[in-house]
Amino acid sequence: SWTVTRPGFILGANPTAFINVAYALALYASVQKELGQTLDFPADVAAWDANKDNTTARLIGYFSEWVVFKKEAENEAFNLVDDSPFSYGRFWPEVAGWYGLEAGKPEEDESQYQTVTLGMDPPPRGFGGPGVVKVKFSFEEWSKRGEVKEAWERVREREGLVGAEDPWKEGNESTLMNVFATLDAEMLGGWSWTQTMDKAK
């Protein structure tokens, strides 16, 4: 028999899991603090307001145990989210507060955005034109800046993180890209990303 679980982006647990947005956000906030900068928001108001679903690592553990021991879960696929949608607009000031940073807001000057038109036309719904993403910066691009790597090195040395996973370490380029490209995928775009938990319940 088989069972499939479909989590959202993960919060917590394994920092090397590429879909762990908490890890990427912690790295971003730590470096921004070291640089003495605000916690800049990378996208527009639509992305700020969009509802998202995430999955805590603890829920994945509990749910995985449940599906293994329940006959009713055999040969079934389940969405697996915390079932408590939130927006980054509400979350961003909280993250900034944890690090003692000023929380940036979406840029109001439309000329400051780069517009990316997605390739699927028509989109999956069959009408309405392709998706459009407005980006002030991407986390992947941010992670490649020289001053970012230098600031991370200072944080790592000062905080004794020498033995910790280091996405900026030479040879870890694919890890660095995956960590921050995943955060881009989660945060950019002005559409909701929610999954129903009705079947699992």
N, C-alpha and C positions, 0 to 999 in steps of 0.2 A: 504494500500500500504506500501511498505518498500523501503529503500535505504541503501546501504552499502558503507561506505568509508573506504579505506585501506591506512592509513598514513604510512610513514616510521617512523624511530625513531624520537622523538619529540625534538625540540629545543625551550626552553622558557616556560613560563606560570607556570603551577602547579609543584612545586618542588617535590611533593609526587607521581607524575605519574611515574611509574616504567620505562617507555620507554622514559623518559626525559634525554637524554644523557648530556645535558648542566649542569644539576644539579649534576650528578655524576662527570663530569669533573671539575666543580667548587670545589667540595669537595676534589677531588684528588689534584688539584693544590694548594688549600689553605693549606692542610696538608703538602705537599711536601715543600712549602715555609716555613712553621713553622719548619720543620725538617732541613732546610738549604740544601735541596737536589735538584738535577736537576729534570726536568719534564721527567722522564724516559718513553721511549716508550716500550710497552710490547711485541711487536711482530717483525716479520721479514720485509724485504724490500717489499715483495709481499703485505703484509697488509698495509704498508706505502703508496704504490702507487695505491692501488685499489680504483676505483671510487665508491662513495656511494651517496645515496639520503637521505635527511632528510626532515622533515616537520615542519615548524614553527607553533606554537600554534595559531598565528593570522590567518594563512591560514586555519587552521581547523575551526576556528570561522566563517570566511567569507564563506567558502565552505559549511559548515553545514546550514547556512542561505539560501544559494542558492538552495541546494537540497530540502529544505522544501517548498520553494515557487515556484519551477519550476515543472510543470506537466511532462515535458520531463524526469525528474530525477526519477520518480516513478518506482519502481520495477527494479532498475538498481544498479549495483555495479561500483564504481569508485576508481581507484588509486588516491592517494592524496599526492603529493610530490611537493617540491619547483621547481622541474624540472631544477635544476642547480647542477649537480653532482660535488662533490669535493673529494679530497683525504686527508687523515689525514696527509700525508707528507707535504702538503701545509698548512694545518690548525694548525699543532702542534706548529710550531714556533710562530704563532699568539697567541695561548693560553698561551704559555710560556711568551711571551712579556707582556701580560695583567697582569701577576702576578710577573713580574720582575725576571723570572727564566731562567736558561739556558735550551734550548730545547734538550732533548736527541734524539738520532737517533737509528735506528735498529742496534742491535749487529751484528758485522761482523764475529765473531767467532761462527761458526755453533755448536760447542760443548756446547755453553751456552744455547741452546734452548732445551726445552722439546718438543717432537713431539707427537701430538695427531692425531690419524687416526680415522676419522669419521666412523660410523657403517654402512652406506648405501653403499653396494657394490653389484651390480653396483649403481652408483649415479643416480639421476632422469633422466639424459640424456640417460642412458642406456649403457654407455660405459665409459672407461677412468679411472676406478678405483675409490676408495673412496677419499674424500677430506682429505687433510693433513693440520693441523694447527701447526705452529711453535711458541712456546710461551716462552718468557723469564720469565715472571710472569703473573699472572692473577690479575685483579683488585679485584675480590672477595677474593682471598688469601691475597692480600695486605691489604684489609680493616679489616682483622682479626688480624693483628699484634698489639701487645701491645703498641708499640711506636706510632702507627698511632692513636689509640684511645686516648692516653694521649695527643698527639699534638692537636687533634681535641678539646679536653676539654679546652686546653689553648686558642685556637682560639675562641671558643664559649664564654668563660668567658670574654676575652679581648674585643671582638667585641659586647658584649651585646646580644648574640643570645640565651639567656636563654629560651625565649618563643618559639623559632623556632623549626621546626621539626628536631629531632635529631635521625638519623638512628643508632647511636651507643648507644642510651639509652637502658638500660636493659629492655628486653621484646620486643625490636624491631628487633630481629635477622632476622626474615623473610624479613623485610623491607630492612635491610642492605644487605642481600644476593640479593634481587631483584634489588636494585639500581645498584650494581656493577656487578652482573652477566649479567644484560642487557647491560652494557657498554662493557663487554667482548664479548657478542654476536654481538654487533655492530662493534667492532674494530678488533677482531681477525679473521684471515683467509685471504688468498690472493686472494679472488674473489670479483668481482664487485657486488654491491647490488643496482641495479637501477630499476625503475618502469617507464613505459611510462604514460604520461598524455594525450595521443592522444584522448582518449574517452571523458575525461572531457572537453578538449578544443572544 
